[in-house]
Amino acid sequence: MNMRKSAFAAITTVAILSFSVGGQMSAADRQFKDLDNVSGKEKIISLKDQGLLKGASDTQFLPSSKVTAAQGIQLISGGLQLSLAAIDFNKAPQASGLFTHVKDTAWYAEAFINAHYNGVEIPKDIVPSKTLTKEEFTHMLIQGMEKAGALPMIKIAPANIADDSELEPSYQGSIQRSLVYKVNTLDANEKFHPKSEITRAEAAVMLYNALEYLNAHTKSP
């Protein structure tokens, strides 16, 4: 699969679902009016102008709104084109058999299934409506990114993270790799802010950065 073509194209479908409260969004064929002073504004606009990202309305992206687990996992699964194409099943898997609180008829159910079988660690008892923290979204995005691009294991010199003591230990590796991939950066005080609730703007920029890395480092067949 040509990641240069497929990774960006995949966002079109997920963008319609990933940031909406109820799973649907209106067409954003006009400029968003609420991105002034938003970090990553150009990246959000770039995705929108390519038809790859849609807002909560024609003129609103709601960049500071928080991202739920349902929205975040849909964004990761669809944006990275995670699928079950290479996996054989005797019986098609159901979301309810994998996750306690995910109904099989939910608009995000397929995304949860695809992410799960592509190595993204999602807690069995995750509540889809819960807001994701920056470290939770990062951990899942990096796992999905590495699977989608078949990225090799890398040896890194860990960056000095000023608030390292606040990190969930099991997420430390993913967070460190996210800095190497330039999916994330530390702030001026070298802090990551792992427990902060991730916003729509932050999630969109992180996915953009992940796809940029894949495009630059994944060879065409």
N, C-alpha and C positions, 0 to 999 in steps of 0.2 A: 504493500500500500504506500502510496506517495503521500507522506505526511504534509508536504508543502501545500498540496491541494486539498487533502481530506480534512486536516485538522481545523482549518479556518472555516471550511464549508460546513462543518458539523455544527458550528455555533448557531447557524440560522434556526434550526429546529429547536434547540435547547433554549435559546434566548426568549422564545415566545412563552415558555413555561417557567423558566428558572427564577425570575424575579417578580412574578405576580403573586398576589395574595391567594387568589383562587385558581391559579394555573392558566390565566389568559391575560393577554395584553392587547392594547390598541396599537394601530400602526403609528410608527414614529417617523413620519415623512417630513417633519419640520424640525428645526433646531431645538434642542433641549434648552429651556430657559433657566434651569436651576443648577448649572454647573460652574457658575462663577466662583473662583477661588477654591475649586475642588481639585485636590491633588490627583493627577492622572487624567485630567480633563481631556487632553488631546487623544489619549488612548481610547477613552470611552467614545469620543466623537468619531474617531477613526473606525471603530467597530460599527457604530451606528451608520456612518456614511457608506460603508460597504454592504449595508443591509444585514449585518451580522448581530446586531443588538437592538432591542426595542425597549422602549420605556414604559412607565406606568400609564402614560397618556401621550398624546401627540407632542406635548411640549415639556413633560416632566419625566425625569429619570428617578427622582427621589434618592439621590446618592447617599444620603445619611441614614436611610432606613436599614434596619438590621436584616440579615439573611437567616432564614430558618434552615433546619437540616434538610427538609424536603427540597427547598430551592437550591441549596448548596450542592447537594448530591446530584440533583438533576443537571446543574450547571457543569459539574465535573464529568459526569457520565456522558452527557451529550456532547459537551464541548471537546472532549478528548476521544469521542467516538468509541467508547467501550461497548463491546457487544459479546454475544455468546456464539459468534460464528465459528470459532475454532474449538468449541467445546461440545462434546457429545453427551446427550442425556437420554435415559430410557423414558423419562417423563419430564415434560417441561416444568421447570421450577416455578414455585409460586412465592410471592413476597411474604405472604402470611406464614409460610413454613420456615422462613428465615428470620423474620423480624416480628416481634410481639405486637407492635403498634402500627404496622403498615398493612392496610387493606389491599387486597388483590385488585380492586377496582380504582384505587387512587391514581391520579394522573402522574404521580412520580414513582409508582410501583416498579415499572420496568427499569428505571434508572437505578433504583436500589439493587435490583437483581443483577444488572450488568456490572455495577460497581463491585458488588460482593464477589462475583466470580472472576473478576479481573484484579483481585488482590487488594482492593481497598478495604481497610479494616473499619467496619461500621458496627458499633455495639448492637447486639441483638435486641436490646430493650430501648433503643433510641426512640425518642418522641419526635416525629416529623415536624411538629410545630415549635420545637425548642430552638432558641437562637444559638447559632454556632459562634464559638470564640475564634479568634485569629489562629490560635495554635491548632484547634480542631480542624478548621478548614484547610490550613496549610498541610497538615499531616495527610489528609485524604487526597488533596490535590496532587501532592508530590508522589504519593503511591500510584495514583492513576496516571500521572504524567510519565513516570518511569516505565510503567507497563505499556502505555500507548506507544512510546518511542523505543521500546526495548532497549532502554539506556543501560550501559554497563555499570557495574559497581565502581565507585570512585573512591580514591583515598584522599581525604581532605585534611587540612590543618584547621581545626575548629576555630571559628571566629570568636572573639571575646564579646559575649553578650552580657551587658551590664545587669540585666534582670534575669539572668540564667536560673537563679534559685526559684523563680516563679514558674518555670517551665514544667510541664508534665514530663517526667523522665522518659517515658516511652515515645514521646514526640521529639526528643532532642535531635535525633539523627535526621529526621525529615526536615526539621527547621534549619539545621546547619546546611543541608543540601539545598534547601530553597534559597539560601543566601549565595551559594556557589552558582546555582542556575540563574541567579538574579531575578527570581520570582518575587522575592522579598528583599528589603533593605532595612537596616537598623536606622533609628532616628539619630538626631544630632548628638544625643547622649549615649549612643550605642545600646539603646533599649529596643526590645522586640514587642513588648506589651502583649504577652501571650493570652492573658485572660480578657482582653478587651473584646467586645462583641463586634464581629466583622460586619462592615457595611456593604451595601450594594456596589458602591464605587470601588472599595478595596477588593472585593471578590472579582469584579470585572477586570480590574487592572492586573490582578494576579493571574487570571486565566490568560489574558493577553500576553503577559510576560512568559508564561509557560509555553504557549504556542509559538512565540518568537524563538524561544530556546530550541524547541523541537524542530522548527523550520530550519534553523541554522546548524543543527547537529545531527539531524536524521538524514541518512543518505537515501536517495531514490533507488528503487530496485533496478 
